[in-house]
């Protein structure tokens, strides 16, 4: 094998390795993005989880959680008011564990997870009738399709779309 052939084999090997490594890293990022690190707070779980899934704090940025917590008296059409100490504790928990990076990129004032760009991108393949079907009713009903949503795991392997 001459030097030119050896160089081509070497270059091809390096290039292929780089492409494969990039693919592996992208897949790792995609998988990590759908499984949120578990965070716990008994008061948050009890209060928020009594009416709906206790949405993981990493789904919205701190500014959005501040707004949610400041408007509990008119929380999406319901009065979810809390005593000051509970509201402060849950608010601090939500803000300290709030979205960072790509998930934090939402329009100013957004409090609906379903309006976040990452949510729309992730759900772009879901057909409109699924959202309004009897089993789902609303895009905010994560647990209707994400069987492991309560654990903060929104990975594709846990998805079961109701028919």
VENJOKA-V210642 format. One line per field, one symbol per residue. ss: DSSP state (~ for helix, > for strand, _ for the rest). burial: 1 if it has 9 or more other C-alpha atoms within 8 Angstrom, else 0. A space follows every 50 residues. Layout:
ss=???
burial=???
This chain:
ss=__~~~~~~~~~~~~~~~~~~~~~~~~~~~~~~~~>______~~~~~~~__ ______~~~__~~~~~~~~~_~~~>__>_____~~~~~~~~~~~~~____ ~~~~________~~~_~~~~~~_____~~~~~_________~~~_>__~~ ~_>__~~~>____
burial=00000100000000000000000000000010011100000011100110 00110011111101111110010110000000000110111011101110 00111100011010110011000000000111000110001111111111 0111100110000
